[in-house]
Amino acid sequence: MKIENTKAQMRKGVLEYCILSVLKDEDAYVAEILATLKDAKMLVVEGTIYPLLTRLKNAGLLDYRWEESTSGPPRKYYNLTEKGKLFLTELTTTWNELKNAVNLVTTTKQSRNE
C-alpha cells in the first residue's frame, strides 16, 4: 500500500468542505481558491477543482458572476448561496465531531499507557 495514495484520498475527502470554507467570507475566482488551498498545503490542480465547482453549483450550493479583469479575460467569481451556507454549517459540525472522534481514538491508547 502506498502512503501517497492514502494521503491523496484523505485530502480529496475534505476538499469540498475546504472550498466552501474558502468562500464563506468572500467571493473568489478559481486562481484565488487554488492559491488559498495550496498555501494550506492542500495539493490541488485546476483539473480537480473545476468539476467540483460545477458539481457544487449544480447542487445549488454555489453561484457565480462574471467580472471584467484588467489583466486578461473576465473572471468567474464563485460565492456561497444560502443553501451553501447552511450546508457549510452542517459540514463544520460534522467535521468538528469527526476531528474530535479521530483525536479521541488516536490518542486514547497513549493516554492509558501514561
Long-range contacts (C-beta under 8 A, 24 or more apart in sequence): 8-43, 11-42, 11-43, 11-44, 14-95, 15-42, 15-44, 15-48, 15-52, 16-52, 16-56, 16-91, 17-88, 17-91, 17-92, 17-95, 18-42, 19-49, 19-52, 19-53, 19-56, 20-56, 20-61, 20-62, 20-80, 20-84, 20-87, 20-88, 20-91, 21-88, 21-92, 23-62, 23-78, 23-79, 23-80, 23-84, 24-80, 24-85, 24-88, 27-65, 27-77, 27-78, 27-79, 28-77, 28-78, 29-67, 29-75, 29-76, 29-77, 29-78, 30-76, 30-78, 33-78, 53-78, 56-84, 60-84, 61-87
